[in-house]
Structure formats: C-alpha cells, structure tokens
Amino acid sequence: MLVNHERRLLNKAAGSDNYRISIQRNPDASWPGDHSRLTALESIGHLERVGVSDGLATWQITATGLTQLQALVGGAA
C-alpha cells in the first residue's frame, strides 16, 4: 500500500540526524524498489534529491513532506 511506504520512508528521513534518506544501487546496477518510491515522493514535493554519487542516491525531507508525515501519523492513530 502506497501510504504505508510513504509513511515508512518519510518517517525514516525525518528520524535521521540530517533529515535525509539514502539508498545504494545494487551490484547489478539496478536500484532497489524504494528508489521508485523515493522518486515518486520527490515528484510530489515531499522529498528533495540532494545528490547521487558513487551509486548512492540521497534525498532530504521537505517542509511539505514533514506536514504530510504528520497527517499520515495523525490519521493512523
């Protein structure tokens, strides 16, 4: 379910010291499934890509993403 992935990924970014989430490219040069989910969150403004280097992609949660996370967490309670 998209909302569960959205909440999980936004929560992981929000819970980190620098409000960022990173994923590593697989050895076969493909991206893990979360790459497409993170890209989708980026496309709607909840995350901002801050870099791709040496097969590591990094996003930072935006103010919109923090607001969405609060709505998801509040809605789940």
N, CA, C and O atoms as a MOPAC input file, in Angstrom:
PM7 MOZYME 1SCF
protein

 N      0.85300 1    -1.18000 1     0.00000 1
 C      0.00000 1     0.00000 1     0.00000 1
 C      0.89500 1     1.23900 1     0.00000 1
 O      1.84600 1     1.32300 1     0.77700 1
 N      0.59200 1     2.18700 1    -0.86300 1
 C      1.42100 1     3.37300 1    -1.02900 1
 C      1.55900 1     4.17100 1     0.26200 1
 O      2.65500 1     4.63000 1     0.58600 1
 N      0.48900 1     4.34000 1     0.98700 1
 C      0.54600 1     5.14700 1     2.20200 1
 C      1.52900 1     4.54700 1     3.20500 1
 O      2.25100 1     5.28700 1     3.87300 1
 N      1.56800 1     3.22600 1     3.31900 1
 C      2.49800 1     2.59400 1     4.26000 1
 C      3.93900 1     2.84600 1     3.85000 1
 O      4.78100 1     3.14600 1     4.69800 1
 N      4.23900 1     2.72700 1     2.54100 1
 C      5.58600 1     3.01200 1     2.06500 1
 C      5.91900 1     4.49100 1     2.25800 1
 O      7.02200 1     4.84400 1     2.67500 1
 N      4.95400 1     5.33800 1     1.95100 1
 C      5.15600 1     6.78200 1     2.10500 1
 C      5.47600 1     7.12500 1     3.55200 1
 O      6.43000 1     7.85300 1     3.82700 1
 N      4.69400 1     6.60900 1     4.45900 1
 C      4.90700 1     6.87900 1     5.88900 1
 C      6.25800 1     6.33000 1     6.33800 1
 O      6.99100 1     7.00900 1     7.05800 1
 N      6.59400 1     5.11300 1     5.92300 1
 C      7.85400 1     4.48500 1     6.31300 1
 C      9.05100 1     5.29900 1     5.82400 1
 O      9.97800 1     5.55400 1     6.59200 1
 N      9.03900 1     5.70400 1     4.56700 1
 C     10.17200 1     6.42600 1     4.00200 1
 C     10.28200 1     7.84200 1     4.56200 1
 O     11.37900 1     8.30000 1     4.88100 1
 N      9.15600 1     8.53300 1     4.68100 1
 C      9.19200 1     9.87900 1     5.25300 1
 C      9.61100 1     9.82900 1     6.72200 1
 O     10.36200 1    10.68700 1     7.18700 1
 N      9.12900 1     8.83700 1     7.44000 1
 C      9.49500 1     8.68600 1     8.84700 1
 C     10.98800 1     8.40400 1     8.99500 1
 O     11.63500 1     8.92200 1     9.90600 1
 N     11.53300 1     7.58500 1     8.10000 1
 C     12.96400 1     7.28600 1     8.14600 1
 C     13.78100 1     8.54600 1     7.88700 1
 O     14.77800 1     8.78500 1     8.56900 1
 N     13.37200 1     9.35600 1     6.90800 1
 C     14.08400 1    10.60300 1     6.61600 1
 C     13.95700 1    11.57300 1     7.78900 1
 O     14.94700 1    12.17000 1     8.21100 1
 N     12.75000 1    11.73000 1     8.31100 1
 C     12.51500 1    12.67400 1     9.40700 1
 C     13.24900 1    12.26400 1    10.67400 1
 O     13.61600 1    13.11600 1    11.48400 1
 N     13.46300 1    10.97400 1    10.85000 1
 C     14.11000 1    10.48100 1    12.06000 1
 C     15.62500 1    10.51500 1    12.03000 1
 O     16.27400 1    10.27400 1    13.04800 1
 N     16.19300 1    10.81300 1    10.87300 1
 C     17.65600 1    10.84600 1    10.79000 1
 C     18.18100 1    12.19100 1    11.28700 1
 O     17.44300 1    13.17500 1    11.33000 1
 N     19.44200 1    12.22500 1    11.65500 1
 C     20.04600 1    13.44700 1    12.18300 1
 C     20.00000 1    14.60900 1    11.19300 1
 O     19.85700 1    15.76300 1    11.59700 1
 N     20.12100 1    14.30900 1     9.89700 1
 C     20.17100 1    15.36500 1     8.89500 1
 C     18.91600 1    15.41600 1     8.01800 1
 O     18.91200 1    16.07400 1     6.97800 1
 N     17.85700 1    14.72300 1     8.43600 1
 C     16.58400 1    14.67400 1     7.70800 1
 C     16.74600 1    14.11600 1     6.29600 1
 O     16.05400 1    14.53400 1     5.36800 1
 N     17.67300 1    13.16400 1     6.14800 1
 C     17.95700 1    12.60200 1     4.82900 1
 C     17.78100 1    11.09400 1     4.83300 1
 O     17.85100 1    10.43600 1     5.87000 1
 N     17.55000 1    10.57000 1     3.63200 1
 C     17.46000 1     9.14200 1     3.41600 1
 C     18.26600 1     8.82300 1     2.15900 1
 O     18.17600 1     9.52800 1     1.15400 1
 N     19.05100 1     7.75700 1     2.23000 1
 C     19.89000 1     7.36000 1     1.10400 1
 C     19.67800 1     5.89400 1     0.79700 1
 O     19.36600 1     5.09700 1     1.68200 1
 N     19.85500 1     5.54400 1    -0.48200 1
 C     19.83900 1     4.14500 1    -0.88200 1
 C     21.00400 1     3.89700 1    -1.82200 1
 O     21.44000 1     4.78200 1    -2.55800 1
 N     21.49200 1     2.67500 1    -1.77600 1
 C     22.64700 1     2.27100 1    -2.57500 1
 C     22.18000 1     1.44600 1    -3.77600 1
 O     21.31100 1     0.58400 1    -3.65100 1
 N     22.76400 1     1.72300 1    -4.92700 1
 C     22.49100 1     0.94500 1    -6.12800 1
 C     22.96000 1    -0.49000 1    -5.88600 1
 O     23.96700 1    -0.71400 1    -5.21500 1
 N     22.22600 1    -1.45700 1    -6.43600 1
 C     22.58100 1    -2.87000 1    -6.31900 1
 C     23.83600 1    -3.17300 1    -7.13500 1
 O     24.17300 1    -2.43000 1    -8.05700 1
 N     24.52500 1    -4.26000 1    -6.79800 1
 C     25.73700 1    -4.62900 1    -7.54300 1
 C     25.50700 1    -4.81200 1    -9.04700 1
 O     26.42700 1    -4.61400 1    -9.84000 1
 N     24.28800 1    -5.18700 1    -9.44100 1
 C     23.99100 1    -5.36300 1   -10.86900 1
 C     23.57100 1    -4.05200 1   -11.54400 1
 O     23.07600 1    -4.06700 1   -12.67100 1
 N     23.76700 1    -2.93100 1   -10.86500 1
 C     23.47800 1    -1.57000 1   -11.34400 1
 C     21.99300 1    -1.21000 1   -11.32800 1
 O     21.62600 1    -0.12300 1   -11.77200 1
 N     21.14200 1    -2.08900 1   -10.83200 1
 C     19.72700 1    -1.73700 1   -10.68200 1
 C     19.53100 1    -1.04300 1    -9.33900 1
 O     20.37900 1    -1.13200 1    -8.45100 1
 N     18.40300 1    -0.35400 1    -9.20300 1
 C     18.07300 1     0.29800 1    -7.93400 1
 C     17.10400 1    -0.57900 1    -7.15300 1
 O     16.29000 1    -1.27500 1    -7.75900 1
 N     17.17000 1    -0.56500 1    -5.83000 1
 C     16.17100 1    -1.27100 1    -5.01900 1
 C     14.78900 1    -0.65500 1    -5.24200 1
 O     14.67200 1     0.45700 1    -5.75700 1
 N     13.75500 1    -1.38300 1    -4.85100 1
 C     12.37700 1    -0.92700 1    -5.04600 1
 C     12.07800 1     0.43400 1    -4.44200 1
 O     11.25600 1     1.17800 1    -4.97600 1
 N     12.72900 1     0.77100 1    -3.34000 1
 C     12.46500 1     2.06300 1    -2.70700 1
 C     12.89800 1     3.24700 1    -3.57400 1
 O     12.42800 1     4.36400 1    -3.35700 1
 N     13.77100 1     3.02900 1    -4.53700 1
 C     14.20200 1     4.12600 1    -5.40300 1
 C     13.00400 1     4.74200 1    -6.12600 1
 O     12.86700 1     5.96400 1    -6.17100 1
 N     12.14600 1     3.90800 1    -6.68500 1
 C     10.97100 1     4.43500 1    -7.39300 1
 C     10.01200 1     5.11000 1    -6.41900 1
 O      9.37500 1     6.10200 1    -6.77200 1
 N      9.90100 1     4.59300 1    -5.21200 1
 C      9.02400 1     5.21500 1    -4.21400 1
 C      9.57400 1     6.57500 1    -3.77500 1
 O      8.81900 1     7.53300 1    -3.60800 1
 N     10.89200 1     6.64900 1    -3.59000 1
 C     11.51600 1     7.92000 1    -3.21100 1
 C     11.39300 1     8.93800 1    -4.34100 1
 O     11.15600 1    10.12100 1    -4.09500 1
 N     11.55300 1     8.47800 1    -5.57400 1
 C     11.39600 1     9.36100 1    -6.72800 1
 C      9.96100 1     9.87400 1    -6.81200 1
 O      9.73800 1    11.03800 1    -7.14500 1
 N      8.99100 1     9.01600 1    -6.51300 1
 C      7.58900 1     9.44300 1    -6.51200 1
 C      7.34400 1    10.49900 1    -5.43400 1
 O      6.64200 1    11.48100 1    -5.67500 1
 N      7.91700 1    10.30000 1    -4.25700 1
 C      7.78300 1    11.30000 1    -3.18600 1
 C      8.46900 1    12.60700 1    -3.58000 1
 O      8.01300 1    13.68900 1    -3.21200 1
 N      9.55400 1    12.50200 1    -4.32200 1
 C     10.22600 1    13.70000 1    -4.83000 1
 C      9.32800 1    14.43700 1    -5.82800 1
 O      9.25000 1    15.66500 1    -5.81000 1
 N      8.66300 1    13.69200 1    -6.68400 1
 C      7.83700 1    14.31700 1    -7.72400 1
 C      6.64400 1    15.08300 1    -7.16100 1
 O      6.12200 1    15.98800 1    -7.81200 1
 N      6.21100 1    14.72300 1    -5.95300 1
 C      5.09100 1    15.45000 1    -5.34600 1
 C      5.55300 1    16.44100 1    -4.27500 1
 O      4.73800 1    17.03400 1    -3.56800 1
 N      6.88100 1    16.61100 1    -4.16700 1
 C      7.41900 1    17.64700 1    -3.30000 1
 C      7.64700 1    17.25900 1    -1.85100 1
 O      7.93000 1    18.12500 1    -1.02300 1
 N      7.52900 1    15.97000 1    -1.52200 1
 C      7.73500 1    15.56200 1    -0.13400 1
 C      9.20400 1    15.32100 1     0.18100 1
 O      9.61600 1    15.37900 1     1.33900 1
 N      9.98700 1    15.05100 1    -0.85200 1
 C     11.42900 1    14.89100 1    -0.71600 1
 C     12.11200 1    15.72200 1    -1.78600 1
 O     11.52400 1    16.02900 1    -2.82300 1
 N     13.36200 1    16.08100 1    -1.52200 1
 C     14.18400 1    16.79100 1    -2.48900 1
 C     15.48300 1    16.01400 1    -2.65300 1
 O     16.17200 1    15.72600 1    -1.67400 1
 N     15.81200 1    15.67600 1    -3.90200 1
 C     17.05400 1    14.94600 1    -4.14300 1
 C     18.22200 1    15.88700 1    -3.90600 1
 O     18.26500 1    16.99300 1    -4.44300 1
 N     19.16500 1    15.43200 1    -3.09600 1
 C     20.32900 1    16.27000 1    -2.78700 1
 C     21.60100 1    15.73300 1    -3.42100 1
 O     22.64500 1    16.38300 1    -3.36900 1
 N     21.51900 1    14.54400 1    -4.02200 1
 C     22.69900 1    14.06100 1    -4.71000 1
 C     22.65100 1    12.60300 1    -5.08200 1
 O     21.93500 1    11.79900 1    -4.48500 1
 N     23.44900 1    12.28600 1    -6.10500 1
 C     23.71300 1    10.90800 1    -6.49400 1
 C     25.21100 1    10.83400 1    -6.72200 1
 O     25.75500 1    11.55700 1    -7.55600 1
 N     25.87500 1     9.96600 1    -5.98500 1
 C     27.31800 1     9.85400 1    -6.08900 1
 C     27.74300 1     8.42900 1    -5.79800 1
 O     27.34300 1     7.84700 1    -4.79000 1
 N     28.54300 1     7.87600 1    -6.67200 1
 C     29.08400 1     6.52400 1    -6.48100 1
 C     27.97900 1     5.50300 1    -6.18300 1
 O     28.14500 1     4.62900 1    -5.33300 1
 N     26.86100 1     5.62500 1    -6.88700 1
 C     25.78300 1     4.66700 1    -6.70900 1
 C     24.94600 1     4.86800 1    -5.46900 1
 O     24.15700 1     3.99200 1    -5.11300 1
 N     25.09300 1     5.98400 1    -4.80700 1
 C     24.31800 1     6.30300 1    -3.61100 1
 C     23.44200 1     7.51600 1    -3.91400 1
 O     23.94800 1     8.59400 1    -4.22300 1
 N     22.13500 1     7.33300 1    -3.82300 1
 C     21.18700 1     8.42900 1    -4.05700 1
 C     20.66800 1     8.90800 1    -2.70100 1
 O     20.34200 1     8.10700 1    -1.82500 1
 N     20.59900 1    10.23500 1    -2.54700 1
 C     20.20200 1    10.82500 1    -1.25700 1
 C     19.10900 1    11.86200 1    -1.47700 1
 O     19.18500 1    12.68700 1    -2.38800 1
 N     18.09400 1    11.80100 1    -0.62500 1
 C     17.00600 1    12.77300 1    -0.62100 1
 C     16.89900 1    13.37400 1     0.77500 1
 O     17.28800 1    12.75400 1     1.76500 1
 N     16.36400 1    14.58800 1     0.83700 1
 C     16.09700 1    15.24900 1     2.11500 1
 C     14.60800 1    15.54700 1     2.18100 1
 O     14.00600 1    15.95100 1     1.18600 1
 N     14.02000 1    15.34900 1     3.34000 1
 C     12.59700 1    15.61700 1     3.50500 1
 C     12.35900 1    17.13100 1     3.45200 1
 O     13.16300 1    17.90900 1     3.96700 1
 N     11.27400 1    17.53100 1     2.84000 1
 C     10.91200 1    18.94900 1     2.72300 1
 C      9.89300 1    19.30900 1     3.80600 1
 O      9.38400 1    18.43600 1     4.51000 1
 N      9.60700 1    20.59000 1     3.92700 1
 C      8.56800 1    21.03300 1     4.87400 1
 C      7.22800 1    20.40400 1     4.50600 1
 O      6.45200 1    20.03300 1     5.38700 1
 N      6.95600 1    20.28300 1     3.21300 1
 C      5.72200 1    19.63900 1     2.75300 1
 C      5.70500 1    18.17500 1     3.17100 1
 O      4.66900 1    17.65000 1     3.57800 1
 N      6.85700 1    17.51700 1     3.06900 1
 C      6.96100 1    16.12300 1     3.47400 1
 C      6.73600 1    15.94000 1     4.96600 1
 O      6.08800 1    14.98100 1     5.38600 1
 N      7.26600 1    16.84800 1     5.76300 1
 C      7.04400 1    16.78800 1     7.21600 1
 C      5.56400 1    16.96700 1     7.55400 1
 O      5.03000 1    16.29100 1     8.43300 1
 N      4.91500 1    17.88100 1     6.84600 1
 C      3.48500 1    18.09900 1     7.04900 1
 C      2.69400 1    16.85800 1     6.66200 1
 O      1.77200 1    16.45800 1     7.37300 1
 N      3.05200 1    16.24700 1     5.53500 1
 C      2.38100 1    15.02400 1     5.08900 1
 C      2.59300 1    13.89400 1     6.08900 1
 O      1.66300 1    13.14200 1     6.38200 1
 N      3.79800 1    13.77000 1     6.60900 1
 C      4.07600 1    12.73100 1     7.59900 1
 C      3.20700 1    12.92300 1     8.84400 1
 O      2.66000 1    11.95600 1     9.37400 1
 N      3.08200 1    14.15200 1     9.30400 1
 C      2.23200 1    14.43300 1    10.46300 1
 C      0.78600 1    14.03800 1    10.17700 1
 O      0.09200 1    13.51500 1    11.04900 1
 N      0.34100 1    14.29400 1     8.95300 1
 C     -1.02900 1    13.92300 1     8.57800 1
 C     -1.18600 1    12.40300 1     8.53800 1
 O     -2.20400 1    11.87600 1     8.98500 1
 N     -0.19300 1    11.69900 1     8.00900 1
 C     -0.24900 1    10.23800 1     7.94300 1
 C     -0.21400 1     9.61000 1     9.31700 1
 O     -0.96800 1     8.67900 1     9.60000 1
 N      0.65900 1    10.11600 1    10.17400 1
 C      0.77900 1     9.57700 1    11.52800 1
 C     -0.46800 1     9.90700 1    12.33000 1
 O     -0.97800 1     9.06000 1    13.06300 1
 N     -0.96200 1    11.12800 1    12.19800 1
 C     -2.18300 1    11.53100 1    12.89600 1
 C     -3.39100 1    10.75400 1    12.41500 1
 O     -4.28500 1    10.43400 1    13.19800 1
 N     -3.41700 1    10.44800 1    11.11200 1
 C     -4.52000 1     9.69300 1    10.53900 1
 C     -4.52900 1     8.23400 1    10.93900 1
 O     -5.57100 1     7.57700 1    10.92400 1
 N     -3.33100 1     7.72200 1    11.30500 1
 C     -3.22200 1     6.31300 1    11.67900 1
 C     -3.58800 1     6.07400 1    13.13700 1
 O     -3.85700 1     4.94200 1    13.53800 1
 N     -3.59900 1     7.12300 1    13.91400 1
 C     -3.85400 1     6.96300 1    15.35400 1
 C     -5.31700 1     6.85500 1    15.66300 1
 O     -5.69300 1     6.71600 1    16.82700 1

